[in-house]
Amino acid sequence: MAEQRNPKEPKNEPKSAAKNEPKKARLDKAYVADTALDLLNDVGLEGLTLRAIAKELNVQAPALYWHFKNKQALLDEMATVMFRRMTETGTEAGAETGQEAGKGVGYEPGGSWQEWLLLGNRQLRATLLRYRDGAKVFSGSRFTGTDHGPQMEANLRFLVDAGFTPDQATWASSTTYMYTLGFVTEEQGMRSEGPDAPPPVDVAERAELLADYPMAAAAGEQLFAAYDERFEEGLRLIVAGIEARYGLR
């Protein structure tokens, strides 16, 4: 006769049950930064908390502090990964938001210095636009390691060989870089996504509101649309200014 069991007595769980628990990935800085960049496109920079990243990684938030002392340290690593992806795979100049990286444009400077500055900043904009709030992640971040060293050295050397002094080369490259970063920050802010994002500017409604100021009203078509054309025109204005300022052709 089989032995009867008390129904209140807990059943022994089979040892194999533990195998059904989700496995925790081995954490390192690169893996955390990759995960954070993927999550960034879903929640934006404001929603990208260490707690949210930890949940995505199936770990406790304190585990992330082993690699990053604060959120800014994580942003520094994310910006480094973004830069690394840009230089390793390349991004087609003029790529639209969300476009996958295309054939690498390469980072061996060539052609005129004017075209090189234009090309490099088109690439930078395309890369930033691949990530929600990508410009905000880049802004104020400090690259970790020395991955950016070879490209920066090649760019500055190219400009010096074209007739710039070392200081002028630094000013020219950093000025175009900051223009691109600022432009994309504004562009992404005006075209922000998410449930709490404001609606796009109604250009016609704005023109009607500013009817007493016809030039200001008409400017709306340029200020809140045609971002590709505006970026290109602004970048060319800066490059032309560098050419005029330093007397370089």
N, C-alpha and C positions, 0 to 999 in steps of 0.2 A: 504494500500500500504506500502510495507516495506521501511524502511528508508535507503536511499542511503548513502554510506560511501565514503569519499574522499580517492582515492587510495594512496595518499601521506601520509595519516595519519597513524602513526605506529600502528600496531596491538598489543593488549594486550596479552603478553605471559601468558599461563596458569601457575598457581602457581605450578603445579605438575612438571614443567620442571626442577626445581632445584633438584628434586629427582634423576635425571639422572646423576648428577655430581658424580664423584668417591668419596667415603667416605675416609676421612683421619683417619688412625689408630691412636690410642692413643699411644703417644710416651713415652717410658721409655728406660733406658740404655740397658736392656736385649734385647728388641725388635730391637733397632737400631743395636746392635752388631750382632744379628742373621741375620738381613738383610744384613749387611756389609759382613759377612762371605759367605752368598749365592752369593753376587755380586762379591766377591773376585775371585771365580772360573771362572767368566766370563771375568773380566777385568784385573786381576792381581793387585799386590800391587801398581804399578805405576799409574794405571788407577782408583784406589779406592780413589776418591776425595770426600770431604764432599758434593760438589755439586752433584756428581753422586749418592751418597747415598740418598740425599734429594729428588732427582728426583724419585728414586725408591720408596721412602716412600710417594711421592706426597705431600711434604711440601717444604717450603722455607729453603734454607741452614742456615740462621741465627737461625732457630728453633733448630738446632742440638747443637748450642753453649750453649744452656740451660743445656745440659747434659755433653758436652765435650768441654773443653776450646780450644783444638787443636787436630790435627790428632793423635798425640802420645797418648793422653788420650783415644781416641777411640781404638787404637791398644792395649793398656793395657787391656781394657774391652774385646776386641776380644780374646786376649790370655787367659784371665780368662775363657771365655766361652768355648774355645777349651779344656782347662784343665778340666773344669767341665764335659764336654761331655765325655772325656776320662775316668775319674774316675767313672762317673755314669753308663755308658753303657759298657765300656771296648772296647778294640780293639784287635782283634786277632793278636797275635805276628806273625810278618812276613807278615802282610797283604800288598797287592800290592796297588798301587796308585788307588784311587777312590773306593776301597772296602768299603762296609758298615760295621759299627761296628758289631762285632759278640758277642758271649757270653762274659760277663765280666771275665777278668782274675782275678780280685779282687785286693785289695791292702792290704791284710793281709799278711805280709812277711812270707815266709816259705821256707823250703829247705836250701841249702847252701847259703852263702852270695854271692858267685860267680854267681850262677844261678839266684839269685834274681836281681843282677845288670844287668845281660844279659837280663832277661825277661823285666825288667822295661824300658830299653832303646830300646828294640825291639818294645815295645808298643808305646813309645814316637815317634819313627820314623814312625810307621804306622799311628799314629794320624796326624803328620805333613804332611805326604804325601796325606792325604785326602783333603787338601786345597792347591790350587795354591799359591805358595809363602808362604806356611804355616810356614816354618822355619824362614823366614824374619819377619813375624808377631810376632813370639815368641821371636826372638832375641832382647835383650835390653828392652823388655817389663816388666812392673812391675804388678804383679797380684793385682787386687783390692779385698778388703775384706780379709777374712781368710780361704777361701775354701781349699787352699793348705796346711793349717796347719796340719790337722790330718794325711795326707799321709806323709808329710815331717817328722813329729814327729815319726811316725811308722817306716819309713825307717832308720832314724838315730838311733833310739832305737834298731832296729834289728842288725845294724852293730856294735853298742857298745856291745851288748850282745854276738856278735860273736868274740869279742876281740879287736875291734878298740877303740882307744881313741876318745872322742868327736871330736877333731880336725881332726883326721885321717878319721873318718866317713864322715865329711863334705867335706874333700878334695877328697876322693874316689868317693862319689856320684856326686859332682860337676864336677869332671874331666870327668867321663863317660857321664854326661849330656852335657857338652860342646863339647865333641867329636861328639855325636849324632847330636847336633844342627848344628855344622860346616859341618858334612858330608852331612846332608840333604840340607843345604843351597847350597852346591856345586852340589849335585845331581839334585836339582830342577833347578839350574841355567843352567846346561848342558842339561837338558831335558825340557827346558822352552817351554811354549805354546804361542799362539797368533800370529797375523799377522806379527809382527816385530821380532819374535824370530828367532835366527840364526838356520841354519840347523844342524842336528846332526853331530858330527865329523865323517868324513869318515876315518875309521881306516886304510884301505888299501892305500888310498891316502896319509895319514900321514906317513905310513911306507915307502912309495916310496920316499917321500920328505926327510926323515931322513935315507936314505939308507946307508949313510956313518957312521951312528951311530947305529949299529945293535941292541944293547941292548935297547937304547932309542926307537927305532922303534918298537921292539917287545913288549915294555911295554904298547903300546896303547891299546892292547886287554884287559888289566886289568884296565887301567885308564879310559876308556870311555865305558865300558860295565860291565856286571856282578855285578851290584850294590848291589844286595842282598848278594852275596858271599863276596864282598869287605867290606861291612859294618860289617858282622859277623866276618870276620878275624880281622879287625881292633879293634873291640870291645873286642874280646878275647885277643888280644895282650895287651890292656890296663888293662884288669882284671888280666891277668897273671903278668903284671908289678906291679900292686897294691899288689898282693900276695907276690911277691918277695921283694918288697920294705919294707913292714911291717912285713914280716915273719909270715903271717897268712895262715892257711890251711882251 
